[in-house]
Each structure stands twice: as structure tokens, then as C-alpha cells.
Amino acid sequence: MGPEATAHFYRLLIRNTSAPADQEHIPVAIWADPRVPDRTPAGSSGAEPRSS
């Protein structure tokens, strides 16, 4: 996921977690690694990106 999709996911997770206090939210770790190969060129072919 890109940064916007990650932020959107986290907002949804928080919004849909029943937690009356901050301490009652579920533990979450988000790893943002921009070195992931771009999947755009694969298009709809289903090909997996490979790092060189």
C-alpha cells in the first residue's frame, strides 16, 4: 500500500474499533518501506514485480 492507502486503512481501523479510551485500542505496527518495487507496470497482466 502507498502512504495514502495506509493512512486510510489506519483511519478505518481506528473508526471501527470499539475503544472508549486510547489505551483500549488494538496494538498496531505500520511499516512504510518505499523500496518496494512499483507494481504499476504489471498492470492487469498479474505479473509480480521483482527487485533487480
PQR file with spaces between the fields and no chain letter, atoms N, CA, C, O and H, PARSE charges and radii, in Angstrom:
ATOM       1  N    MET     1       0.841   -1.171    0.000 -0.4000 1.5000
ATOM       2  CA   MET     1       0.000    0.000    0.000 -0.0000 2.0000
ATOM       3  C    MET     1       0.889    1.237    0.000  0.5500 1.7000
ATOM       4  O    MET     1       1.972    1.240    0.584 -0.5500 1.4000
ATOM       5  N    GLY     2       0.423    2.270   -0.652 -0.4000 1.5000
ATOM       6  CA   GLY     2       1.124    3.548   -0.607 -0.0000 2.0000
ATOM       7  C    GLY     2       0.764    4.301    0.666  0.5500 1.7000
ATOM       8  O    GLY     2      -0.058    3.832    1.454 -0.5500 1.4000
ATOM       9  H    GLY     2      -0.458    2.268   -1.127  0.4000 1.0000
ATOM      10  N    PRO     3       1.375    5.466    0.875 -0.5600 1.5000
ATOM      11  CA   PRO     3       1.144    6.206    2.106  0.2800 2.0000
ATOM      12  C    PRO     3      -0.310    6.637    2.301  0.5500 1.7000
ATOM      13  O    PRO     3      -0.815    6.591    3.423 -0.5500 1.4000
ATOM      14  N    GLU     4      -0.983    7.051    1.244 -0.4000 1.5000
ATOM      15  CA   GLU     4      -2.386    7.461    1.380 -0.0000 2.0000
ATOM      16  C    GLU     4      -3.275    6.273    1.728  0.5500 1.7000
ATOM      17  O    GLU     4      -4.167    6.387    2.568 -0.5500 1.4000
ATOM      18  H    GLU     4      -0.572    7.089    0.332  0.4000 1.0000
ATOM      19  N    ALA     5      -3.033    5.138    1.084 -0.4000 1.5000
ATOM      20  CA   ALA     5      -3.827    3.938    1.374 -0.0000 2.0000
ATOM      21  C    ALA     5      -3.572    3.457    2.801  0.5500 1.7000
ATOM      22  O    ALA     5      -4.491    2.987    3.471 -0.5500 1.4000
ATOM      23  H    ALA     5      -2.308    5.046    0.401  0.4000 1.0000
ATOM      24  N    THR     6      -2.336    3.572    3.263 -0.4000 1.5000
ATOM      25  CA   THR     6      -2.008    3.173    4.628 -0.0000 2.0000
ATOM      26  C    THR     6      -2.719    4.074    5.631  0.5500 1.7000
ATOM      27  O    THR     6      -3.276    3.591    6.618 -0.5500 1.4000
ATOM      28  H    THR     6      -1.589    3.954    2.719  0.4000 1.0000
ATOM      29  N    ALA     7      -2.701    5.381    5.381 -0.4000 1.5000
ATOM      30  CA   ALA     7      -3.383    6.325    6.275 -0.0000 2.0000
ATOM      31  C    ALA     7      -4.882    6.059    6.289  0.5500 1.7000
ATOM      32  O    ALA     7      -5.515    6.105    7.344 -0.5500 1.4000
ATOM      33  H    ALA     7      -2.249    5.773    4.580  0.4000 1.0000
ATOM      34  N    HIS     8      -5.450    5.781    5.119 -0.4000 1.5000
ATOM      35  CA   HIS     8      -6.886    5.481    5.022 -0.0000 2.0000
ATOM      36  C    HIS     8      -7.215    4.207    5.805  0.5500 1.7000
ATOM      37  O    HIS     8      -8.198    4.170    6.546 -0.5500 1.4000
ATOM      38  H    HIS     8      -4.936    5.743    4.262  0.4000 1.0000
ATOM      39  N    PHE     9      -6.404    3.177    5.643 -0.4000 1.5000
ATOM      40  CA   PHE     9      -6.604    1.925    6.364 -0.0000 2.0000
ATOM      41  C    PHE     9      -6.575    2.162    7.872  0.5500 1.7000
ATOM      42  O    PHE     9      -7.423    1.647    8.600 -0.5500 1.4000
ATOM      43  H    PHE     9      -5.606    3.207    5.041  0.4000 1.0000
ATOM      44  N    TYR    10      -5.599    2.943    8.340 -0.4000 1.5000
ATOM      45  CA   TYR    10      -5.474    3.179    9.777 -0.0000 2.0000
ATOM      46  C    TYR    10      -6.671    3.966   10.307  0.5500 1.7000
ATOM      47  O    TYR    10      -7.163    3.679   11.398 -0.5500 1.4000
ATOM      48  H    TYR    10      -4.910    3.362    7.748  0.4000 1.0000
ATOM      49  N    ARG    11      -7.146    4.962    9.540 -0.4000 1.5000
ATOM      50  CA   ARG    11      -8.351    5.694    9.949 -0.0000 2.0000
ATOM      51  C    ARG    11      -9.536    4.756   10.080  0.5500 1.7000
ATOM      52  O    ARG    11     -10.296    4.841   11.044 -0.5500 1.4000
ATOM      53  H    ARG    11      -6.746    5.195    8.654  0.4000 1.0000
ATOM      54  N    LEU    12      -9.700    3.850    9.103 -0.4000 1.5000
ATOM      55  CA   LEU    12     -10.807    2.883    9.162 -0.0000 2.0000
ATOM      56  C    LEU    12     -10.656    1.950   10.355  0.5500 1.7000
ATOM      57  O    LEU    12     -11.642    1.639   11.024 -0.5500 1.4000
ATOM      58  H    LEU    12      -9.082    3.781    8.319  0.4000 1.0000
ATOM      59  N    LEU    13      -9.460    1.506   10.626 -0.4000 1.5000
ATOM      60  CA   LEU    13      -9.208    0.622   11.756 -0.0000 2.0000
ATOM      61  C    LEU    13      -9.597    1.304   13.070  0.5500 1.7000
ATOM      62  O    LEU    13     -10.268    0.705   13.910 -0.5500 1.4000
ATOM      63  H    LEU    13      -8.659    1.758   10.083  0.4000 1.0000
ATOM      64  N    ILE    14      -9.178    2.541   13.238 -0.4000 1.5000
ATOM      65  CA   ILE    14      -9.499    3.284   14.457 -0.0000 2.0000
ATOM      66  C    ILE    14     -11.005    3.507   14.560  0.5500 1.7000
ATOM      67  O    ILE    14     -11.599    3.296   15.617 -0.5500 1.4000
ATOM      68  H    ILE    14      -8.633    3.027   12.555  0.4000 1.0000
ATOM      69  N    ARG    15     -11.611    3.933   13.466 -0.4000 1.5000
ATOM      70  CA   ARG    15     -13.042    4.225   13.456 -0.0000 2.0000
ATOM      71  C    ARG    15     -13.888    2.995   13.770  0.5500 1.7000
ATOM      72  O    ARG    15     -14.953    3.113   14.375 -0.5500 1.4000
ATOM      73  H    ARG    15     -11.128    4.105   12.608  0.4000 1.0000
ATOM      74  N    ASN    16     -13.424    1.828   13.365 -0.4000 1.5000
ATOM      75  CA   ASN    16     -14.206    0.602   13.530 -0.0000 2.0000
ATOM      76  C    ASN    16     -13.778   -0.237   14.734  0.5500 1.7000
ATOM      77  O    ASN    16     -14.212   -1.379   14.881 -0.5500 1.4000
ATOM      78  H    ASN    16     -12.559    1.732   12.873  0.4000 1.0000
ATOM      79  N    THR    17     -12.936    0.325   15.587 -0.4000 1.5000
ATOM      80  CA   THR    17     -12.522   -0.361   16.804 -0.0000 2.0000
ATOM      81  C    THR    17     -13.264    0.268   17.976  0.5500 1.7000
ATOM      82  O    THR    17     -13.176    1.473   18.214 -0.5500 1.4000
ATOM      83  H    THR    17     -12.584    1.253   15.467  0.4000 1.0000
ATOM      84  N    SER    18     -13.985   -0.560   18.692 -0.4000 1.5000
ATOM      85  CA   SER    18     -14.716   -0.064   19.852 -0.0000 2.0000
ATOM      86  C    SER    18     -13.737    0.102   21.004  0.5500 1.7000
ATOM      87  O    SER    18     -13.374   -0.869   21.668 -0.5500 1.4000
ATOM      88  H    SER    18     -14.057   -1.538   18.499  0.4000 1.0000
ATOM      89  N    ALA    19     -13.312    1.339   21.236 -0.4000 1.5000
ATOM      90  CA   ALA    19     -12.347    1.615   22.298 -0.0000 2.0000
ATOM      91  C    ALA    19     -12.692    2.957   22.937  0.5500 1.7000
ATOM      92  O    ALA    19     -12.416    4.010   22.361 -0.5500 1.4000
ATOM      93  H    ALA    19     -13.607    2.128   20.697  0.4000 1.0000
ATOM      94  N    PRO    20     -13.294    2.922   24.125 -0.5600 1.5000
ATOM      95  CA   PRO    20     -13.658    4.174   24.785  0.2800 2.0000
ATOM      96  C    PRO    20     -12.456    5.013   25.234  0.5500 1.7000
ATOM      97  O    PRO    20     -12.599    6.217   25.444 -0.5500 1.4000
ATOM      98  N    ALA    21     -11.283    4.406   25.384 -0.4000 1.5000
ATOM      99  CA   ALA    21     -10.077    5.135   25.787 -0.0000 2.0000
ATOM     100  C    ALA    21      -8.928    4.783   24.843  0.5500 1.7000
ATOM     101  O    ALA    21      -8.919    3.703   24.253 -0.5500 1.4000
ATOM     102  H    ALA    21     -11.167    3.428   25.213  0.4000 1.0000
ATOM     103  N    ASP    22      -7.974    5.677   24.701 -0.4000 1.5000
ATOM     104  CA   ASP    22      -6.826    5.427   23.823 -0.0000 2.0000
ATOM     105  C    ASP    22      -6.133    4.109   24.149  0.5500 1.7000
ATOM     106  O    ASP    22      -5.691    3.393   23.250 -0.5500 1.4000
ATOM     107  H    ASP    22      -7.982    6.555   25.181  0.4000 1.0000
ATOM     108  N    GLN    23      -6.041    3.793   25.440 -0.4000 1.5000
ATOM     109  CA   GLN    23      -5.324    2.600   25.876 -0.0000 2.0000
ATOM     110  C    GLN    23      -6.044    1.304   25.498  0.5500 1.7000
ATOM     111  O    GLN    23      -5.464    0.226   25.623 -0.5500 1.4000
ATOM     112  H    GLN    23      -6.400    4.375   26.170  0.4000 1.0000
ATOM     113  N    GLU    24      -7.276    1.387   25.047 -0.4000 1.5000
ATOM     114  CA   GLU    24      -8.049    0.189   24.711 -0.0000 2.0000
ATOM     115  C    GLU    24      -8.018   -0.150   23.220  0.5500 1.7000
ATOM     116  O    GLU    24      -8.615   -1.140   22.798 -0.5500 1.4000
ATOM     117  H    GLU    24      -7.748    2.263   24.946  0.4000 1.0000
ATOM     118  N    HIS    25      -7.328    0.663   22.425 -0.4000 1.5000
ATOM     119  CA   HIS    25      -7.184    0.339   21.000 -0.0000 2.0000
ATOM     120  C    HIS    25      -6.247   -0.854   20.848  0.5500 1.7000
ATOM     121  O    HIS    25      -5.415   -1.121   21.715 -0.5500 1.4000
ATOM     122  H    HIS    25      -6.843    1.467   22.768  0.4000 1.0000
ATOM     123  N    ILE    26      -6.393   -1.562   19.741 -0.4000 1.5000
ATOM     124  CA   ILE    26      -5.528   -2.715   19.499 -0.0000 2.0000
ATOM     125  C    ILE    26      -4.117   -2.244   19.128  0.5500 1.7000
ATOM     126  O    ILE    26      -3.968   -1.201   18.493 -0.5500 1.4000
ATOM     127  H    ILE    26      -7.068   -1.345   19.036  0.4000 1.0000
ATOM     128  N    PRO    27      -3.093   -2.988   19.510 -0.5600 1.5000
ATOM     129  CA   PRO    27      -1.731   -2.625   19.121  0.2800 2.0000
ATOM     130  C    PRO    27      -1.578   -2.725   17.594  0.5500 1.7000
ATOM     131  O    PRO    27      -2.042   -3.684   16.978 -0.5500 1.4000
ATOM     132  N    VAL    28      -0.939   -1.749   17.012 -0.4000 1.5000
ATOM     133  CA   VAL    28      -0.755   -1.707   15.560 -0.0000 2.0000
ATOM     134  C    VAL    28       0.667   -1.261   15.250  0.5500 1.7000
ATOM     135  O    VAL    28       1.179   -0.324   15.863 -0.5500 1.4000
ATOM     136  H    VAL    28      -0.562   -0.969   17.513  0.4000 1.0000
ATOM     137  N    ALA    29       1.294   -1.929   14.306 -0.4000 1.5000
ATOM     138  CA   ALA    29       2.599   -1.500   13.794 -0.0000 2.0000
ATOM     139  C    ALA    29       2.441   -1.286   12.295  0.5500 1.7000
ATOM     140  O    ALA    29       1.965   -2.171   11.584 -0.5500 1.4000
ATOM     141  H    ALA    29       0.878   -2.690   13.808  0.4000 1.0000
ATOM     142  N    ILE    30       2.834   -0.129   11.821 -0.4000 1.5000
ATOM     143  CA   ILE    30       2.766    0.179   10.385 -0.0000 2.0000
ATOM     144  C    ILE    30       4.195    0.324    9.887  0.5500 1.7000
ATOM     145  O    ILE    30       4.982    1.102   10.425 -0.5500 1.4000
ATOM     146  H    ILE    30       3.221    0.590   12.399  0.4000 1.0000
ATOM     147  N    TRP    31       4.511   -0.431    8.861 -0.4000 1.5000
ATOM     148  CA   TRP    31       5.841   -0.392    8.269 -0.0000 2.0000
ATOM     149  C    TRP    31       5.722    0.262    6.900  0.5500 1.7000
ATOM     150  O    TRP    31       5.062   -0.276    6.011 -0.5500 1.4000
ATOM     151  H    TRP    31       3.871   -1.063    8.423  0.4000 1.0000
ATOM     152  N    ALA    32       6.353    1.415    6.725 -0.4000 1.5000
ATOM     153  CA   ALA    32       6.336    2.115    5.444 -0.0000 2.0000
ATOM     154  C    ALA    32       7.713    1.968    4.808  0.5500 1.7000
ATOM     155  O    ALA    32       8.690    2.536    5.296 -0.5500 1.4000
ATOM     156  H    ALA    32       6.889    1.852    7.448  0.4000 1.0000
ATOM     157  N    ASP    33       7.791    1.214    3.734 -0.4000 1.5000
ATOM     158  CA   ASP    33       9.073    0.957    3.071 -0.0000 2.0000
ATOM     159  C    ASP    33       8.952    1.347    1.605  0.5500 1.7000
ATOM     160  O    ASP    33       8.393    0.585    0.816 -0.5500 1.4000
ATOM     161  H    ASP    33       6.998    0.752    3.337  0.4000 1.0000
ATOM     162  N    PRO    34       9.459    2.510    1.221 -0.5600 1.5000
ATOM     163  CA   PRO    34       9.319    2.964   -0.158  0.2800 2.0000
ATOM     164  C    PRO    34      10.177    2.191   -1.158  0.5500 1.7000
ATOM     165  O    PRO    34      10.118    2.460   -2.357 -0.5500 1.4000
ATOM     166  N    ARG    35      10.974    1.235   -0.680 -0.4000 1.5000
ATOM     167  CA   ARG    35      11.821    0.465   -1.596 -0.0000 2.0000
ATOM     168  C    ARG    35      11.079   -0.671   -2.273  0.5500 1.7000
ATOM     169  O    ARG    35      11.673   -1.394   -3.072 -0.5500 1.4000
ATOM     170  H    ARG    35      11.022    1.016    0.295  0.4000 1.0000
ATOM     171  N    VAL    36       9.793   -0.852   -1.977 -0.4000 1.5000
ATOM     172  CA   VAL    36       9.007   -1.905   -2.609 -0.0000 2.0000
ATOM     173  C    VAL    36       8.914   -1.592   -4.106  0.5500 1.7000
ATOM     174  O    VAL    36       8.603   -0.459   -4.472 -0.5500 1.4000
ATOM     175  H    VAL    36       9.310   -0.264   -1.328  0.4000 1.0000
ATOM     176  N    PRO    37       9.173   -2.565   -4.970 -0.5600 1.5000
ATOM     177  CA   PRO    37       9.120   -2.311   -6.412  0.2800 2.0000
ATOM     178  C    PRO    37       7.729   -1.834   -6.849  0.5500 1.7000
ATOM     179  O    PRO    37       6.713   -2.258   -6.298 -0.5500 1.4000
ATOM     180  N    ASP    38       7.704   -0.950   -7.843 -0.4000 1.5000
ATOM     181  CA   ASP    38       6.461   -0.416   -8.384 -0.0000 2.0000
ATOM     182  C    ASP    38       5.689   -1.515   -9.105  0.5500 1.7000
ATOM     183  O    ASP    38       6.241   -2.217   -9.953 -0.5500 1.4000
ATOM     184  H    ASP    38       8.529   -0.606   -8.290  0.4000 1.0000
ATOM     185  N    ARG    39       4.412   -1.661   -8.764 -0.4000 1.5000
ATOM     186  CA   ARG    39       3.577   -2.684   -9.407 -0.0000 2.0000
ATOM     187  C    ARG    39       2.839   -2.145  -10.615  0.5500 1.7000
ATOM     188  O    ARG    39       2.204   -2.912  -11.339 -0.5500 1.4000
ATOM     189  H    ARG    39       3.963   -1.091   -8.075  0.4000 1.0000
ATOM     190  N    THR    40       2.906   -0.835  -10.851 -0.4000 1.5000
ATOM     191  CA   THR    40       2.161   -0.220  -11.945 -0.0000 2.0000
ATOM     192  C    THR    40       2.453   -0.864  -13.305  0.5500 1.7000
ATOM     193  O    THR    40       1.513   -1.136  -14.053 -0.5500 1.4000
ATOM     194  H    THR    40       3.422   -0.212  -10.262  0.4000 1.0000
ATOM     195  N    PRO    41       3.726   -1.118  -13.654 -0.5600 1.5000
ATOM     196  CA   PRO    41       3.996   -1.704  -14.975  0.2800 2.0000
ATOM     197  C    PRO    41       3.360   -3.080  -15.179  0.5500 1.7000
ATOM     198  O    PRO    41       3.107   -3.472  -16.318 -0.5500 1.4000
ATOM     199  N    ALA    42       3.101   -3.813  -14.110 -0.4000 1.5000
ATOM     200  CA   ALA    42       2.498   -5.130  -14.252 -0.0000 2.0000
ATOM     201  C    ALA    42       1.068   -5.027  -14.779  0.5500 1.7000
ATOM     202  O    ALA    42       0.573   -5.940  -15.439 -0.5500 1.4000
ATOM     203  H    ALA    42       3.307   -3.495  -13.185  0.4000 1.0000
ATOM     204  N    GLY    43       0.412   -3.904  -14.480 -0.4000 1.5000
ATOM     205  CA   GLY    43      -0.949   -3.690  -14.982 -0.0000 2.0000
ATOM     206  C    GLY    43      -1.862   -4.835  -14.627  0.5500 1.7000
ATOM     207  O    GLY    43      -1.801   -5.361  -13.516 -0.5500 1.4000
ATOM     208  H    GLY    43       0.814   -3.162  -13.943  0.4000 1.0000
ATOM     209  N    SER    44      -2.696   -5.225  -15.546 -0.4000 1.5000
ATOM     210  CA   SER    44      -3.643   -6.294  -15.301 -0.0000 2.0000
ATOM     211  C    SER    44      -3.091   -7.649  -15.722  0.5500 1.7000
ATOM     212  O    SER    44      -3.820   -8.641  -15.732 -0.5500 1.4000
ATOM     213  H    SER    44      -2.746   -4.798  -16.449  0.4000 1.0000
ATOM     214  N    SER    45      -1.806   -7.698  -16.071 -0.4000 1.5000
ATOM     215  CA   SER    45      -1.232   -8.974  -16.526 -0.0000 2.0000
ATOM     216  C    SER    45      -1.072   -9.959  -15.389  0.5500 1.7000
ATOM     217  O    SER    45      -0.918  -11.159  -15.617 -0.5500 1.4000
ATOM     218  H    SER    45      -1.214   -6.892  -16.063  0.4000 1.0000
ATOM     219  N    GLY    46      -1.108   -9.452  -14.143 -0.4000 1.5000
ATOM     220  CA   GLY    46      -0.951  -10.337  -12.999 -0.0000 2.0000
ATOM     221  C    GLY    46       0.499  -10.653  -12.686  0.5500 1.7000
ATOM     222  O    GLY    46       0.779  -11.409  -11.756 -0.5500 1.4000
ATOM     223  H    GLY    46      -1.233   -8.478  -13.957  0.4000 1.0000
ATOM     224  N    ALA    47       1.427  -10.085  -13.451 -0.4000 1.5000
ATOM     225  CA   ALA    47       2.846  -10.333  -13.198 -0.0000 2.0000
ATOM     226  C    ALA    47       3.255   -9.720  -11.872  0.5500 1.7000
ATOM     227  O    ALA    47       2.787   -8.642  -11.506 -0.5500 1.4000
ATOM     228  H    ALA    47       1.198   -9.471  -14.206  0.4000 1.0000
ATOM     229  N    GLU    48       4.125  -10.405  -11.157 -0.4000 1.5000
ATOM     230  CA   GLU    48       4.624   -9.912   -9.887 -0.0000 2.0000
ATOM     231  C    GLU    48       5.888   -9.089  -10.115  0.5500 1.7000
ATOM     232  O    GLU    48       6.752   -9.477  -10.902 -0.5500 1.4000
ATOM     233  H    GLU    48       4.505  -11.281  -11.454  0.4000 1.0000
ATOM     234  N    PRO    49       5.998   -7.945   -9.425 -0.5600 1.5000
ATOM     235  CA   PRO    49       7.233   -7.157   -9.571  0.2800 2.0000
ATOM     236  C    PRO    49       8.396   -7.873   -8.899  0.5500 1.7000
ATOM     237  O    PRO    49       8.218   -8.512   -7.862 -0.5500 1.4000
ATOM     238  N    ARG    50       9.528   -7.774   -9.457 -0.4000 1.5000
ATOM     239  CA   ARG    50      10.741   -8.378   -8.886 -0.0000 2.0000
ATOM     240  C    ARG    50      11.789   -7.284   -8.739  0.5500 1.7000
ATOM     241  O    ARG    50      11.942   -6.436   -9.618 -0.5500 1.4000
ATOM     242  H    ARG    50       9.673   -7.254  -10.299  0.4000 1.0000
ATOM     243  N    SER    51      12.496   -7.309   -7.642 -0.4000 1.5000
ATOM     244  CA   SER    51      13.595   -6.355   -7.486 -0.0000 2.0000
ATOM     245  C    SER    51      14.806   -6.900   -8.217  0.5500 1.7000
ATOM     246  O    SER    51      15.031   -8.110   -8.252 -0.5500 1.4000
ATOM     247  H    SER    51      12.372   -7.998   -6.928  0.4000 1.0000
ATOM     248  N    SER    52      15.578   -6.009   -8.796 -0.4000 1.5000
ATOM     249  CA   SER    52      16.748   -6.484   -9.552 -0.0000 2.0000
ATOM     250  C    SER    52      17.984   -6.478   -8.735  0.5500 1.7000
ATOM     251  O    SER    52      19.050   -6.849   -9.227 -0.5500 1.4000
ATOM     252  H    SER    52      15.395   -5.026   -8.768  0.4000 1.0000
